[in-house]
Every structure is written in C-alpha cells, then in structure tokens.
Amino acid sequence: MHRALWPVLIVGLGISYLLLPDTLVQNPKAAHQVNDEHWYRIEQNGQHIGYMHNTTSEFVLTTRINYHPPDAPSVVIHQRLHFAATAPSPLQRAAYSQRIGEQYSAVSLQPNHADDSAVYAATIMRNNSVSQTRFKGSLTLADMYAVESWLHSEPELGSIFRAPYPDFEKLQVSQRAHRLLAQDESGYDLVGAHRESATQTRLDRNFVPTKLTMAGRYDVTLSTQGEAIPADPPRALARRTTQKFGLNRALDDRQQILELKLHVIGDSSLPRAIVGRQGALSSDSPATAPETYLAEHIDFPIQHPKIRQLLKRFAASGNNLADAQRLVGFTNSQLSYTEHQHADTVLTALARRSGECTDFADVYTTLARSAGLPARTIYGLAYDASGSPGFRFHAWNEVYAEGRWHSVDPTWNQITTDATHIPLSDDQYADLLNTRDDQLSFKVAGMRYQTATL
C-alpha cells in the first residue's frame, strides 16, 4: 500500500512559489507583465527521480511535476490556473490532472452559474468515469502570492501564516500553515506549522524557493532544465515484497489487547515509545471538524450513481452509530482481499470486487460520506502475524457518529480497531516508506488484556 505517499508529495512539491519581483509581491495584479519559469530537480535519498516545472505567463500559472520513485509507480501532475486580467483578478478557470501508474484523475473548474453558494463548478474524471460537483471557496491572484507578501512584511521568527491554495483532491480552497523558522541575509527558512511536520523550504531574498526537503529523504532543488530532467528513462518496476518491521515476540489474541506499549528501535521519525489502544484515533482527530469529511473528493465519488445504487442495498436505519458499525461489515462483504493488487479507484475496486486495504478503506469512506456520515481514510502500521511477527503498512477508517470519532477497520471487519493499529502522520508515513526493514523494529514493553495484565 503506497498511495498515501502520493498526496504528501503532491502537496509538498506543489508549495514551491513562482518568481515575483519585489514590486509584484506588493502589487500582484501586475503579474501579467511577468513571463518566467523555474525548473526543480527532485531527488529521493540522493537518487534523481524527476522534476518540477513552474511557469508564469500573462495571468496563467502552470505547474508540472513528473517523478518516478524506485519503489512506486510513476507520477505525472499538471496544474493550470487562469486568473482574470482586471483587479482583484479572481480565478476564472482551472485544470488539474494526475496520473499515478495506471490511475488517471482530472478536475476542471468553471464559473458556477447555478443558484448556490459555490463559486466554481467542478467536472471530475476518474479513469473512464465522469461526474459533476461543486468546488468550495474562491481564489484571487493575490492569494497565490500571499506567502511572499507575508515575508515581505518581515514577520517575527516563529510567526505562523496560513495561505490559501486550490486543493484539487478535496475539491475546495484549503489553507496551508507555514512557520518562519529562520531568516538571514540570503533568505528565509519555512517549515510546516504542524508539530509533526518534517517539510522545510528555503527561499532567497527574492522569495524564490531554492530547496524543499521533506522527511529528510526527498529534496526539490532549484536547477536548470538540463539538471532537472532525468537523463535515463524510468525503469520498469519490480513487484515489491511486503515491507514489514519486526517485533520481538508474537501477539496472541490481538483483538483482546486493550493497551500495547512498544519501544521503537532504530532511526526514524517515530517517537521512542508508542502506546496503542483499542479504538485509538489519529493525533489530529480532536481538532478535526466532522463537516470537513462529508464532501466529494477526487478519490471518493460520493455522488456517483453506482455509489447511490449500492447504498440502497445497505438501507440505513437512521441510527448513525449503528449504521457506521453495520457499514463495516457491508464494505467488507463487497471486496475480497488481494495482496499487491491495488484497484486504483473506488469504482474499479467495486467493479472487480477485490482490492487491498486502501481499497477497502476508500470504499468505506465513500459509502459513509454518501450516507451522510463524516469519514476519512487513515494510514499507519498494524500487526501482521503471518511469518515472523511484525508491523506492516495498513489503511483503515475514522467515522464520526454520536458526537465523536470512531476508529473502524473494514478490511479486517472490526467495528473497533484493535490496539495494534498505529496511526501515522503524513511525514511519518513518508519516512517509514523509505526505511528498510532491517533499519527499524519494535519491542513489546507491556500489554494489558481485557481480563489480565501481562
């Protein structure tokens, strides 16, 4: 299961800003006078895997990202934003596409002339499926240069600034928080404001990003076109064996474990001690607004006729918690688990009636949202008893019912996740995905079962 890394890189690599002279930072409406471009070289653990190309032309901002990790499918992303020529230069239309291996998704935005609150109407293409929805929020040209304007005001070290950006995965205008870590005569250092963020960006005094580093393993560096584009064509991918981090002992009756204490051995972004509990939630769940996870998403076709038709077979009762729990078994019954055969999209998984854990989780998220239950897909580690004991990557869900979030696992048909589920942040996931099995392991420091303490 590798799909969780792709959004991390798409967002992380996409935060690089286009060159603006100092006058345009203060007066973005003059951006039509600038025709410029920048090339960036993308490396993973020192290996050249791709490039990013940013251009400014008239009132059009274009970004193209093309990279091919050695252990995952190739990724091609193209984004084009068209702004009006007159102030305040609102976004007029946009096009976004991403191809990840054989999976193709695209979103196009046009002005929404319907009588509702959305500014833009979105057309979504998922492989051969097309649907319509709304894109929430609005953007102006000045919004795209908000970070540069903020830095131009010389904020204090440690200051946090939230800048809007078009989030084509969530189909809305989202905000990305930046913290000013340091500044000197040559430029600025920004980091993500989240306490677990491992993404850092260096900008020069003209607000041009010169380097972005993510999780200490991915580097995006300002370069020439010749240096940015890899000389060798992408090589064919070998089937990857399951990545598994060892555990010093087997766990019996894992679903009966109320609490599991682990020591982390090796160099990683994980804390040295981890405590897993039944039904444990991801770290940001307490601050997560449920309504945020009801919307259509590029990966979750909640309004598609096939999803609506499938929900008729589910027959919701109106009791949110009971429905959220029954939906676990319903989702589990729709798919058969197939190792290393990710279906790429929810609709493909349902058509094949098979998929990996990511497919189970995405189908649950889609069905829950379509039924009016806030839900999201969670990525992390979970215990694997096959062969030698250890932890491997896994996907499950969080669903909101009866005033709080609940952790469920449709792949394993658990209405409450067992204590071996360890949620990971995006940065932690990216870090561990590129950590060898022999570089990290776990040791049981203590367990508490429902009936006894061992």
Secondary structure, DSSP 8 states (H G I E B T S, - for coil): --TTHHHHHHHHHTT------HHHHH-GGGGGG--EEEEEEEEETTEEEEEEEEEEETTEEEEEEEE--TTS--EEEEEEEEE-SSTT-BEEEEEEEEEETTEEEEEEEEE--SSSS-SEEEEEEETTEEEEEEEBS--BHHHHTHHHHHHHT---TT-EEEEEEEETTTTEEEEEEEEEEEEETTEEEEEESSTT--EEEEEETTS-EEEEEETTTEEEEEE-HHHHS-SS-----------EEEESS--SSGGGEEEEEEEEEESSSS-SEEEEETT---TTGGG--GGGGSS-BTTB-TT-HHHHHHHHHH---S-HHHHHHHHHHHHHHH-EE-TT---SSHHHHHHHTEE-HHHHHHHHHHHHHHTT--EEEEEEEEEE-SSS-EEEEEEEEEEEETTEEEEEBTTTTBSS--TT-EE--HHHHHHHHTS-GGGEEEEEEEEEESS-B-
